[in-house]
Amino acid sequence: MKRGMKYAALVLVAMLSLTACRSKTDGADIDLIHNPRSAQGYDNQEPMPILTFDSEAHDFGRLSSGEVISYSFHFRNTGNADLVISSTSATCGCTVADYPKGRIAPGDEGYVTVTFKSAGKAGQQYQEVTVVSNAQPSISKLHITAQVGR
């Protein structure tokens, strides 16, 4: 019986950690967010947004513990349909992302701004931000690094 309770507690902790950093859709058009073509692959025949970042990684360099610092990842919709970013999530609560709400027309640009809070951190830090959209591919990964000293 004790083994079963330990297993259930472990599963509960895992589930809570996976959902801790998720964002809401903030009123975005659900039909655009749950685009079945995003999962199936882009066939160049139907209109489809493409989320293209100039860079998917940024190194903040050396930081002092307690600094709060942000970086804006520039992107463009290089597809031929409206782009909607539905959510972002990070590997840690110390990292949050802000993104445009609503539709981004083909050819339009925007920023996903990632903020890292270094309080309580020390040494080399690596955080990943997942961006979910109706684009092909539907998931993009942004990476930040920093060396935090005390």
BELCOR-V492556 format. One record per backbone hydrogen bond with DSSP energy under -1.0 kcal/mol. NH is the residue of the N-H (numbers start at 0). CO is the residue of the C=O. Records with the same first field share a line. If there is no record, write none. Layout:
NH->CO + CO
This chain:
4->0
5->1
6->2
7->3
8->4
9->5
10->6
11->7
12->8
13->9
14->10
15->11
16->12
17->13
18->14
27->24
32->28
33->29
34->32
37->34
39->35
40->36
51->75
53->73
57->142
59->144
62->146
64->148
66->63
68->115
70->113
72->111
74->109
75->51
76->107
77->49 + 75
79->47
82->103
85->131
86->131
88->129
90->127
94->91
95->114
97->112
103->82
106->76
107->104
109->74
111->72
112->97
113->70
114->95
115->68
116->93
117->66
120->117
122->147
124->145
126->143
128->141
129->88
130->139
131->86
132->137
133->83
135->48
139->130
141->128
142->55
143->126
144->57
145->124
146->60
147->122
148->62
